[in-house]
């Protein structure tokens, strides 16, 4: 997989433009939801659950596929184990360093729930569990909370939580990285029920939606119909003196059923003598969370809350333990586990199954191989855990109260959001395949651009996304909008909030808390030559220097000592000459170079230093000739200039090779080096000498002198 | 100042209406490019409608209201403005401000109504005002549409009261922030404000100077003092009256006292006496997500909702209070001003007893009895101190020492005899008039939503005309009262009930024969409830919280089937528990009834009495507001480009302005302290947007500097790219390929000489300070550049001076290393 990514990277050289969606779990399967999203150098993990079909390490998502240290943030949608149970493992036993986010109720319930999980996985016969209670506490300690509709910025990753329906605290996450928006639904339901609202429809359109596909292309019956059947069965059973057993999962749907029962009891005073028991310790403990987070639920509940807290059940008692249960007459008992494998629900079932007045209602999906599934087949007898066959006479019903989106919900949801890319997760391969086909056909019929993906676990989906990076030009640069073709030079400033601005560096203190710094530099050099010579050398070096025309201008006020001559080289550098103190007896003055640090100015200043130093070491008499040449050039007298150049070359050659003699009429220079005579024609560049090596040296020197006589251009600096 | 005025449409304009250069209630107008916000609309205990005149004058311009806190000073005028002045615009607030604010206003009304013919607004007005609310969550971005298109509203935690908000209004990439009454300290029930973390150089910050001159004592000490004096009074056989607000700081106080009572197992009754006591606590229980995270930490497994109080007793009437055991007790009572409510009644009853104490936990509003009491007490204390110096007169002074004050005691009594008859006759006339008015109004008004308000207003007018001093609290009988009281009786769960109701046959008997034959095959059972396509194996992943072989309960005890057939007595316990709950509910309902004014015609009886203040008066700063120094630190950190100071005494405002001008001098910020009605224009910053092309960004090197990332950027503007979402012009790399020409020219940062000295030492260059300059290696001097030096661009920076030498370049290298260079 990685190699493909490498190839893509190499192909366009721009990895930033590719979104990688990699399921480490829940790819063409249900369980261990864990999806990695990478884009623009950021990595986000969506959910971190275990697979209920496996134990121990085998139940974890395939964390080895990635380097967990790279994960910047982990977002957990809700408290079901296949979405959250691996969080303490990742935080406690891997090199994961990122942040962990959950909603308030999710965090509260996850803590309770995983405490049980730790106990159970230890007791499950597999030896040590995945993690200890201490790992769990540490994980909870570092978990941050996010509220619905809230947008948090996690350093370049903007996360917004939306209500997902499903269970209390369930969230969908909109993840925005560098302008790319991805929506992860987790488990969601678009139909409101008793206590949960429908999933929100995010107002911003995502580019990619990662959506659950649990129910594939199936459709739910209307909720009212299901509720009606549910209470009918119960009422009928208790009316004939029977007991009703509701095997449930402790959290989530159980609360929905309690609300239905509570309301029905409230409306039927004749039932008030029939007790309703809630026999799950977990549910009892979590009900305080339900009571506290009324605000997270739907409007019906919130409205009811203005009268009284609807989770203060009047007709429902919690069974602290089996010892508190008094099995004397008609009653309704809600007990775990939901599949009647063991525990309280199983015991009650076995105790009650022979009485035809009794009734058991399976409200969750019945998994194959469990007693719950078996009794739906209407057998005449069942096997107790003691191995005794007893007749099954009680009434058996199955009414589903599931809170996953079905096909119409998913389809409408996607039609409303219109994401160009849809990644299916959390569903079995065949179901997912059907859903993919149906959604593709639907999109094609409506002419909506939509690409669907159904990656297997560890198989990455690569989606090209090109995000625009916009910047606001402010301050003195932003005075008027730039026309096409205009240049913009300034500082690009990206603040923590994510906005990019372009501004002049002097505007920094207006818009940021940064200050432009300055390093003013003053460099002093002793000067034993007349200043005029230095000045000339600089002038020759830097053509176009501001002040070429008025070189030597005396500016008494800006000189640090109040007197001296100031020379400007380019815009950046000034050179101040301080003549020797008359009384000091010192032979030379001082040149002070002053400039404001920066790469350009430093370059000019350093060059100026070189020029000054060179001028200081020049052969005597040369500057005078240079003055002549300069004057001649200024006057346009090319002949005189040529003559002066000849003089300069003579002086330079003399400095290098010993005494030189010039024949001005012929334009020839004669030099004698160690008895070897050299005749030089500087104009033609020809050198005559018997000694080849010496001739070469002189030729090279001559070449350099010619080059040096041409001034360089510094007008830009 | 018409919205379409010349300057109004482009810039930002701020007009303080109330609450500048004073501690008056707050209300300001903020106009952003033609869209006008009313920031808070507070009122005070005087309920003087004249005070609101500035708001009433600008009412037609207002497009939306933003509320920051749930107390009188921030939202008190809302019911009046909505109910009596026809304000009908969206009101944005956080959900706790919505809920608690409503409690506050109910309590205000009920307390006033109990002692006067309070006619400024009524319960209907409160309901219609709060019906306009659009609750938001912290950090929820709300994008406005219509006239306010492009404006994004976001509330952030302010810390002071539950749900208290700092508002960010964002338009065109600029942030305008309204932050008053914030608290940076973490408290028992609230986390501190996020002001500092959330904002950096906003274009405008409107903030308060209230506490500018205050220095906050350490919290533990402050709380201990409070508890100590409370305990001293209780042990001295005296009772303590704590006047509190209805739903704000009260919560913090409840947590503090409840915990203290629990820790010390105190038996003195701890009472909250407020018409809204039950509702407030219930709401608090359900708003934990707005509170301090530490408070919630134990919620899941310890089952402790911090507001399920064990010691605190809730009373909503004097009668309930009288049922409590006699003797010393601590009573927190509303209203905080002592102008009305239970706190006033208790004050009148208790002030004369020198063993009692009145403990104020908030600074009193101007002109209230609370303020008067505090002043009198302070004066007495001063006097006593002086007198203690003249010890010889002490005995004589004590005899005459206690100050007295004249107070009006009012109560509402039912009408009797002739009065009642007169009233009934008058009422009938009123009702007819009101009905006519309502009908007329309804006919005229087509907007269904506004009908109730209009009718209420009409009814109120009719009342005022004919009723004189007599008015039943439910006088406007013709008005359909959607919800007559704070809570309770409001909404039945009718909607949901209807669904279940269908189970019954028409004769009301449960239908029994509906039992379906359960002989269907397994598949048939499976499809009940949803449609499963053929071949689907397990449509839903089963989730189990309890694994197989559960043989122990969560306490570790073995589960035995025999236990399920336990003795009868245990079953009764369960039932008893249910009964207790039931009776609690009944008591609650009763309390609500008691809190409501009776539905009989009543009148107010007043008498002037003389109260001698012998009880001790204590005052503690429990306001939960940042003190002056912290405010300065925070504001310097936020560093707004423009800052407007409001809400605070003139002295505090001036002091704060001076501080800010000093602290923000280097950042070119402006500070305004407008007087009421004086508009402040904030010039719009000219700007335009560009898309930075990928080619350009590929060559950009970002440097991280503090909270920012910076890079030198040089490019040429080109036409928008094909298929660009925004269609903005693009910035392409400069054509000359001299991309790096300007690079290295911008130094950023502020270097301290001491840091430089260390850096030099690290590379082995010795340096020492002399006369404020750093002498390095003997012949290079580094000193700070004098402020206001030449070349503009502000002061700062360094001067590096020295003779040409190798060391010079080495030192320069180190100096450069201290800066971020782009």
Boltz contact constraints between the chains, C-beta under 6 A:
constraints:
  - contact:
      token1: [A, 30]
      token2: [B, 541]
      max_distance: 6.0
  - contact:
      token1: [A, 31]
      token2: [B, 541]
      max_distance: 6.0
  - contact:
      token1: [A, 80]
      token2: [B, 543]
      max_distance: 6.0
  - contact:
      token1: [A, 104]
      token2: [B, 289]
      max_distance: 6.0
  - contact:
      token1: [A, 108]
      token2: [B, 299]
      max_distance: 6.0
  - contact:
      token1: [A, 108]
      token2: [B, 300]
      max_distance: 6.0
  - contact:
      token1: [A, 109]
      token2: [B, 300]
      max_distance: 6.0
  - contact:
      token1: [A, 111]
      token2: [B, 300]
      max_distance: 6.0
  - contact:
      token1: [A, 112]
      token2: [B, 300]
      max_distance: 6.0
  - contact:
      token1: [A, 112]
      token2: [B, 301]
      max_distance: 6.0
  - contact:
      token1: [A, 116]
      token2: [B, 545]
      max_distance: 6.0
  - contact:
      token1: [A, 120]
      token2: [B, 547]
      max_distance: 6.0
  - contact:
      token1: [A, 124]
      token2: [B, 547]
      max_distance: 6.0
  - contact:
      token1: [A, 147]
      token2: [B, 137]
      max_distance: 6.0
  - contact:
      token1: [A, 149]
      token2: [B, 137]
      max_distance: 6.0
  - contact:
      token1: [A, 149]
      token2: [B, 140]
      max_distance: 6.0
  - contact:
      token1: [A, 150]
      token2: [B, 137]
      max_distance: 6.0
  - contact:
      token1: [A, 150]
      token2: [B, 139]
      max_distance: 6.0
  - contact:
      token1: [A, 150]
      token2: [B, 140]
      max_distance: 6.0
  - contact:
      token1: [A, 151]
      token2: [B, 139]
      max_distance: 6.0
  - contact:
      token1: [A, 151]
      token2: [B, 141]
      max_distance: 6.0
  - contact:
      token1: [A, 214]
      token2: [B, 540]
      max_distance: 6.0
  - contact:
      token1: [A, 215]
      token2: [B, 539]
      max_distance: 6.0
  - contact:
      token1: [A, 217]
      token2: [B, 533]
      max_distance: 6.0
  - contact:
      token1: [A, 218]
      token2: [B, 530]
      max_distance: 6.0
  - contact:
      token1: [A, 218]
      token2: [B, 531]
      max_distance: 6.0
  - contact:
      token1: [A, 218]
      token2: [B, 532]
      max_distance: 6.0
  - contact:
      token1: [A, 218]
      token2: [B, 533]
      max_distance: 6.0
  - contact:
      token1: [A, 219]
      token2: [B, 531]
      max_distance: 6.0
  - contact:
      token1: [A, 220]
      token2: [B, 530]
      max_distance: 6.0
  - contact:
      token1: [A, 221]
      token2: [B, 529]
      max_distance: 6.0
  - contact:
      token1: [A, 224]
      token2: [B, 499]
      max_distance: 6.0
  - contact:
      token1: [A, 226]
      token2: [B, 529]
      max_distance: 6.0
  - contact:
      token1: [A, 227]
      token2: [B, 499]
      max_distance: 6.0
  - contact:
      token1: [A, 228]
      token2: [B, 502]
      max_distance: 6.0
  - contact:
      token1: [A, 228]
      token2: [B, 503]
      max_distance: 6.0
  - contact:
      token1: [A, 231]
      token2: [B, 500]
      max_distance: 6.0
  - contact:
      token1: [A, 231]
      token2: [B, 503]
      max_distance: 6.0
  - contact:
      token1: [A, 232]
      token2: [B, 503]
      max_distance: 6.0
  - contact:
      token1: [A, 232]
      token2: [B, 514]
      max_distance: 6.0
  - contact:
      token1: [A, 235]
      token2: [B, 510]
      max_distance: 6.0
  - contact:
      token1: [A, 236]
      token2: [B, 512]
      max_distance: 6.0
  - contact:
      token1: [A, 236]
      token2: [B, 515]
      max_distance: 6.0
  - contact:
      token1: [A, 239]
      token2: [B, 510]
      max_distance: 6.0
  - contact:
      token1: [A, 249]
      token2: [B, 543]
      max_distance: 6.0
  - contact:
      token1: [A, 250]
      token2: [B, 545]
      max_distance: 6.0
  - contact:
      token1: [A, 263]
      token2: [B, 496]
      max_distance: 6.0
  - contact:
      token1: [A, 264]
      token2: [B, 500]
      max_distance: 6.0
  - contact:
      token1: [A, 267]
      token2: [B, 497]
      max_distance: 6.0
  - contact:
      token1: [A, 281]
      token2: [B, 554]
      max_distance: 6.0
  - contact:
      token1: [A, 282]
      token2: [B, 545]
      max_distance: 6.0
  - contact:
      token1: [A, 285]
      token2: [B, 303]
      max_distance: 6.0
  - contact:
      token1: [A, 288]
      token2: [B, 303]
      max_distance: 6.0
  - contact:
      token1: [A, 288]
      token2: [B, 305]
      max_distance: 6.0
  - contact:
      token1: [A, 289]
      token2: [B, 299]
      max_distance: 6.0
  - contact:
      token1: [A, 289]
      token2: [B, 300]
      max_distance: 6.0
  - contact:
      token1: [A, 292]
      token2: [B, 286]
      max_distance: 6.0
  - contact:
      token1: [A, 292]
      token2: [B, 288]
      max_distance: 6.0
  - contact:
      token1: [A, 292]
      token2: [B, 305]
      max_distance: 6.0
  - contact:
      token1: [A, 294]
      token2: [B, 286]
      max_distance: 6.0
  - contact:
      token1: [A, 295]
      token2: [B, 286]
      max_distance: 6.0
  - contact:
      token1: [A, 303]
      token2: [B, 491]
      max_distance: 6.0
  - contact:
      token1: [A, 304]
      token2: [B, 493]
      max_distance: 6.0
  - contact:
      token1: [A, 306]
      token2: [B, 487]
      max_distance: 6.0
  - contact:
      token1: [A, 306]
      token2: [B, 490]
      max_distance: 6.0
  - contact:
      token1: [A, 317]
      token2: [B, 574]
      max_distance: 6.0
  - contact:
      token1: [A, 317]
      token2: [B, 578]
      max_distance: 6.0
  - contact:
      token1: [A, 321]
      token2: [B, 553]
      max_distance: 6.0
  - contact:
      token1: [A, 322]
      token2: [B, 559]
      max_distance: 6.0
  - contact:
      token1: [A, 322]
      token2: [B, 563]
      max_distance: 6.0
  - contact:
      token1: [A, 322]
      token2: [B, 564]
      max_distance: 6.0
  - contact:
      token1: [A, 323]
      token2: [B, 563]
      max_distance: 6.0
  - contact:
      token1: [A, 323]
      token2: [B, 566]
      max_distance: 6.0
  - contact:
      token1: [A, 324]
      token2: [B, 570]
      max_distance: 6.0
  - contact:
      token1: [A, 325]
      token2: [B, 564]
      max_distance: 6.0
  - contact:
      token1: [A, 326]
      token2: [B, 571]
      max_distance: 6.0
  - contact:
      token1: [A, 327]
      token2: [B, 564]
      max_distance: 6.0
  - contact:
      token1: [A, 327]
      token2: [B, 565]
      max_distance: 6.0
  - contact:
      token1: [A, 336]
      token2: [B, 546]
      max_distance: 6.0
  - contact:
      token1: [A, 337]
      token2: [B, 544]
      max_distance: 6.0
  - contact:
      token1: [A, 337]
      token2: [B, 546]
      max_distance: 6.0
  - contact:
      token1: [A, 341]
      token2: [B, 548]
      max_distance: 6.0
  - contact:
      token1: [A, 342]
      token2: [B, 548]
      max_distance: 6.0
  - contact:
      token1: [A, 342]
      token2: [B, 549]
      max_distance: 6.0
  - contact:
      token1: [A, 342]
      token2: [B, 550]
      max_distance: 6.0
  - contact:
      token1: [A, 343]
      token2: [B, 546]
      max_distance: 6.0
  - contact:
      token1: [A, 343]
      token2: [B, 550]
      max_distance: 6.0
  - contact:
      token1: [A, 347]
      token2: [B, 561]
      max_distance: 6.0
  - contact:
      token1: [A, 365]
      token2: [B, 540]
      max_distance: 6.0
  - contact:
      token1: [A, 367]
      token2: [B, 542]
      max_distance: 6.0
  - contact:
      token1: [A, 376]
      token2: [B, 522]
      max_distance: 6.0
  - contact:
      token1: [A, 376]
      token2: [B, 525]
      max_distance: 6.0
  - contact:
      token1: [A, 377]
      token2: [B, 522]
      max_distance: 6.0
  - contact:
      token1: [A, 378]
      token2: [B, 518]
      max_distance: 6.0
  - contact:
      token1: [A, 378]
      token2: [B, 519]
      max_distance: 6.0
  - contact:
      token1: [A, 396]
      token2: [B, 518]
      max_distance: 6.0
  - contact:
      token1: [A, 398]
      token2: [B, 525]
      max_distance: 6.0
  - contact:
      token1: [A, 398]
      token2: [B, 528]
      max_distance: 6.0
  - contact:
      token1: [A, 399]
      token2: [B, 529]
      max_distance: 6.0
  - contact:
      token1: [A, 400]
      token2: [B, 529]
      max_distance: 6.0
  - contact:
      token1: [A, 400]
      token2: [B, 530]
      max_distance: 6.0
  - contact:
      token1: [A, 402]
      token2: [B, 540]
      max_distance: 6.0
  - contact:
      token1: [A, 431]
      token2: [B, 536]
      max_distance: 6.0
  - contact:
      token1: [A, 468]
      token2: [B, 691]
      max_distance: 6.0
  - contact:
      token1: [A, 468]
      token2: [B, 725]
      max_distance: 6.0
  - contact:
      token1: [A, 469]
      token2: [B, 692]
      max_distance: 6.0
  - contact:
      token1: [A, 470]
      token2: [B, 689]
      max_distance: 6.0
  - contact:
      token1: [A, 470]
      token2: [B, 691]
      max_distance: 6.0
  - contact:
      token1: [A, 471]
      token2: [B, 690]
      max_distance: 6.0
  - contact:
      token1: [A, 471]
      token2: [B, 692]
      max_distance: 6.0
  - contact:
      token1: [A, 472]
      token2: [B, 173]
      max_distance: 6.0
  - contact:
      token1: [A, 472]
      token2: [B, 687]
      max_distance: 6.0
  - contact:
      token1: [A, 472]
      token2: [B, 689]
      max_distance: 6.0
  - contact:
      token1: [A, 473]
      token2: [B, 687]
      max_distance: 6.0
  - contact:
      token1: [A, 473]
      token2: [B, 688]
      max_distance: 6.0
  - contact:
      token1: [A, 474]
      token2: [B, 685]
      max_distance: 6.0
  - contact:
      token1: [A, 474]
      token2: [B, 687]
      max_distance: 6.0
  - contact:
      token1: [A, 478]
      token2: [B, 686]
      max_distance: 6.0
  - contact:
      token1: [A, 478]
      token2: [B, 687]
      max_distance: 6.0
  - contact:
      token1: [A, 478]
      token2: [B, 688]
      max_distance: 6.0
  - contact:
      token1: [A, 479]
      token2: [B, 686]
      max_distance: 6.0
  - contact:
      token1: [A, 481]
      token2: [B, 688]
      max_distance: 6.0
  - contact:
      token1: [A, 482]
      token2: [B, 717]
      max_distance: 6.0
  - contact:
      token1: [A, 484]
      token2: [B, 717]
      max_distance: 6.0
  - contact:
      token1: [A, 484]
      token2: [B, 719]
      max_distance: 6.0
  - contact:
      token1: [A, 486]
      token2: [B, 717]
      max_distance: 6.0
  - contact:
      token1: [A, 487]
      token2: [B, 716]
      max_distance: 6.0
  - contact:
      token1: [A, 488]
      token2: [B, 715]
      max_distance: 6.0
  - contact:
      token1: [A, 488]
      token2: [B, 731]
      max_distance: 6.0
  - contact:
      token1: [A, 489]
      token2: [B, 714]
      max_distance: 6.0
  - contact:
      token1: [A, 489]
      token2: [B, 742]
      max_distance: 6.0
  - contact:
      token1: [A, 490]
      token2: [B, 713]
      max_distance: 6.0
  - contact:
      token1: [A, 491]
      token2: [B, 710]
      max_distance: 6.0
  - contact:
      token1: [A, 492]
      token2: [B, 711]
      max_distance: 6.0
  - contact:
      token1: [A, 492]
      token2: [B, 713]
      max_distance: 6.0
  - contact:
      token1: [A, 493]
      token2: [B, 708]
      max_distance: 6.0
  - contact:
      token1: [A, 493]
      token2: [B, 710]
      max_distance: 6.0
  - contact:
      token1: [A, 494]
      token2: [B, 709]
      max_distance: 6.0
  - contact:
      token1: [A, 495]
      token2: [B, 200]
      max_distance: 6.0
  - contact:
      token1: [A, 495]
      token2: [B, 708]
      max_distance: 6.0
  - contact:
      token1: [A, 496]
      token2: [B, 707]
      max_distance: 6.0
  - contact:
      token1: [A, 502]
      token2: [B, 713]
      max_distance: 6.0
  - contact:
      token1: [A, 505]
      token2: [B, 746]
      max_distance: 6.0
  - contact:
      token1: [A, 506]
      token2: [B, 793]
      max_distance: 6.0
  - contact:
      token1: [A, 509]
      token2: [B, 667]
      max_distance: 6.0
  - contact:
      token1: [A, 509]
      token2: [B, 668]
      max_distance: 6.0
  - contact:
      token1: [A, 510]
      token2: [B, 668]
      max_distance: 6.0
  - contact:
      token1: [A, 511]
      token2: [B, 201]
      max_distance: 6.0
  - contact:
      token1: [A, 512]
      token2: [B, 708]
      max_distance: 6.0
  - contact:
      token1: [A, 513]
      token2: [B, 639]
      max_distance: 6.0
  - contact:
      token1: [A, 514]
      token2: [B, 748]
      max_distance: 6.0
  - contact:
      token1: [A, 515]
      token2: [B, 750]
      max_distance: 6.0
  - contact:
      token1: [A, 515]
      token2: [B, 796]
      max_distance: 6.0
  - contact:
      token1: [A, 517]
      token2: [B, 747]
      max_distance: 6.0
  - contact:
      token1: [A, 517]
      token2: [B, 748]
      max_distance: 6.0
  - contact:
      token1: [A, 517]
      token2: [B, 749]
      max_distance: 6.0
  - contact:
      token1: [A, 517]
      token2: [B, 797]
      max_distance: 6.0
  - contact:
      token1: [A, 517]
      token2: [B, 819]
      max_distance: 6.0
  - contact:
      token1: [A, 518]
      token2: [B, 797]
      max_distance: 6.0
  - contact:
      token1: [A, 519]
      token2: [B, 798]
      max_distance: 6.0
  - contact:
      token1: [A, 519]
      token2: [B, 800]
      max_distance: 6.0
  - contact:
      token1: [A, 519]
      token2: [B, 815]
      max_distance: 6.0
  - contact:
      token1: [A, 520]
      token2: [B, 785]
      max_distance: 6.0
  - contact:
      token1: [A, 520]
      token2: [B, 799]
      max_distance: 6.0
  - contact:
      token1: [A, 521]
      token2: [B, 800]
      max_distance: 6.0
  - contact:
      token1: [A, 522]
      token2: [B, 801]
      max_distance: 6.0
  - contact:
      token1: [A, 523]
      token2: [B, 804]
      max_distance: 6.0
  - contact:
      token1: [A, 524]
      token2: [B, 803]
      max_distance: 6.0
  - contact:
      token1: [A, 525]
      token2: [B, 804]
      max_distance: 6.0
  - contact:
      token1: [A, 598]
      token2: [B, 745]
      max_distance: 6.0
  - contact:
      token1: [A, 599]
      token2: [B, 744]
      max_distance: 6.0
  - contact:
      token1: [A, 599]
      token2: [B, 745]
      max_distance: 6.0
  - contact:
      token1: [A, 600]
      token2: [B, 745]
      max_distance: 6.0
